[in-house]
Amino acid sequence: MQQLGGNSGLDQSEAVEDGTALIGNLDSGTALTEEQRRAMAARIGEDWNRISSRIAELFATGVTNDDPRAQQAIHDHYRWLCNFWTPDRDSYLRLAQLYVNQPKFRKRIERKKPKGMAAYMRDAMTTYAWAHLR
């Protein structure tokens, strides 16, 4: 099992799976070859792995969700989402709730991460949305 950089606990195949789960929603404006789709899925999965690992680290060390470091990590999450769609405030707030209220999303977020991370993300995303989105 090949690990991605850092202490993420997410292996390469899981990162690609995470990227692939969303890449069907990606509209690049051009047709992609299978090789390009795999490479893009890997990059997107690796980006999610890096971002979620950072959020997990902040959560595990007691950094509050409104701390500038947490808000920067959530900003990175928002930018990552923009690979697929550009959330406005309302849709980002709904996604934040979905992360906690839907077991499938909560399980995916907290897989190999601290329990409670989905709620931490929800709270940090809520702070971010009210401060930066319309």
C-alpha positions as CSV (number, residue, x, y, z in Angstrom):
1,M,0.0,0.0,0.0
2,Q,1.6,3.2,-1.1
3,Q,1.1,6.1,1.3
4,L,0.8,9.7,0.1
5,G,3.0,12.3,1.7
6,G,2.6,13.2,5.3
7,N,0.9,11.2,8.1
8,S,-2.5,11.1,6.5
9,G,-3.2,7.4,6.8
10,L,-4.9,7.6,3.4
11,D,-3.2,5.4,0.8
12,Q,-2.8,6.2,-2.9
13,S,-5.8,4.0,-4.0
14,E,-8.1,5.7,-1.4
15,A,-7.0,9.1,-2.5
16,V,-7.7,8.3,-6.1
17,E,-11.0,6.8,-5.1
18,D,-11.9,10.0,-3.3
19,G,-10.9,12.0,-6.3
20,T,-12.7,9.7,-8.7
21,A,-15.9,9.9,-6.6
22,L,-16.2,13.6,-7.5
23,I,-14.4,13.8,-10.8
24,G,-17.6,12.8,-12.7
25,N,-18.8,16.3,-11.7
26,L,-15.8,18.0,-13.1
27,D,-16.4,20.0,-16.3
28,S,-13.0,20.7,-17.7
29,G,-14.5,22.0,-21.0
30,T,-12.6,19.4,-23.0
31,A,-12.8,15.6,-23.4
32,L,-10.3,13.9,-21.2
33,T,-8.5,10.7,-22.0
34,E,-8.7,7.9,-19.4
35,E,-5.1,8.6,-18.5
36,Q,-5.8,12.3,-18.0
37,R,-8.9,11.4,-15.9
38,R,-6.8,9.1,-13.7
39,A,-4.1,11.7,-13.3
40,M,-6.7,14.4,-12.4
41,A,-8.4,12.1,-10.0
42,A,-5.1,11.3,-8.3
43,R,-4.3,15.1,-8.0
44,I,-7.7,15.9,-6.6
45,G,-7.5,13.0,-4.2
46,E,-4.1,14.1,-3.1
47,D,-5.3,17.6,-2.6
48,W,-8.2,16.4,-0.5
49,N,-5.8,14.2,1.5
50,R,-3.5,17.2,2.2
51,I,-6.4,19.5,3.2
52,S,-8.2,17.0,5.3
53,S,-5.0,16.0,7.1
54,R,-4.4,19.6,7.9
55,I,-7.9,20.1,9.2
56,A,-7.6,16.8,11.3
57,E,-4.3,18.0,12.7
58,L,-5.8,21.4,13.7
59,F,-8.8,19.6,15.3
60,A,-6.7,17.1,17.1
61,T,-4.5,19.8,18.7
62,G,-7.4,21.8,19.9
63,V,-7.2,24.7,17.5
64,T,-10.6,26.4,17.5
65,N,-12.6,26.4,14.2
66,D,-12.5,30.2,14.0
67,D,-8.7,30.4,14.4
68,P,-6.9,31.9,11.3
69,R,-5.1,28.6,10.7
70,A,-8.4,26.6,10.7
71,Q,-9.9,29.3,8.5
72,Q,-7.0,29.0,6.0
73,A,-7.5,25.3,5.8
74,I,-11.2,25.8,5.2
75,H,-10.3,28.3,2.5
76,D,-8.2,25.6,0.9
77,H,-11.2,23.3,1.2
78,Y,-13.4,25.8,-0.5
79,R,-10.9,26.3,-3.3
80,W,-10.7,22.5,-3.7
81,L,-14.5,22.3,-4.1
82,C,-14.2,24.9,-6.9
83,N,-12.8,22.0,-9.0
84,F,-16.4,20.8,-9.2
85,W,-18.7,23.8,-8.5
86,T,-18.5,27.2,-6.9
87,P,-20.6,27.2,-3.8
88,D,-22.2,30.4,-2.6
89,R,-22.9,31.0,1.1
90,D,-26.1,29.0,1.2
91,S,-24.8,26.0,-0.6
92,Y,-21.6,25.9,1.4
93,L,-23.6,26.0,4.6
94,R,-25.8,23.2,3.3
95,L,-22.7,21.2,2.5
96,A,-21.4,21.8,6.0
97,Q,-24.6,20.4,7.5
98,L,-24.5,17.4,5.1
99,Y,-21.0,16.5,6.3
100,V,-22.4,15.9,9.8
101,N,-26.0,14.9,9.1
102,Q,-25.4,12.3,6.4
103,P,-23.6,9.2,7.8
104,K,-22.0,8.4,4.4
105,F,-20.3,11.8,4.3
106,R,-19.4,11.8,8.0
107,K,-17.9,8.3,7.7
108,R,-15.9,9.4,4.6
109,I,-14.6,12.5,6.4
110,E,-13.7,10.7,9.6
111,R,-12.2,7.6,8.0
112,K,-8.8,7.4,9.6
113,K,-9.3,10.8,11.1
114,P,-10.4,11.9,14.6
115,K,-14.1,11.3,15.5
116,G,-15.8,14.7,15.6
117,M,-13.9,16.1,12.6
118,A,-17.0,16.4,10.5
119,A,-18.6,18.6,13.2
120,Y,-15.4,20.7,13.4
121,M,-15.4,21.1,9.7
122,R,-19.1,22.1,9.8
123,D,-18.4,24.8,12.4
124,A,-15.3,26.1,10.6
125,M,-17.1,26.1,7.2
126,T,-20.0,28.0,8.8
127,T,-17.6,30.7,10.1
128,Y,-15.9,30.9,6.7
129,A,-19.2,31.1,4.8
130,W,-20.5,34.0,6.9
131,A,-17.2,35.8,6.7
132,H,-16.3,35.3,3.0
133,L,-19.2,34.2,0.9
134,R,-22.4,35.8,-0.4
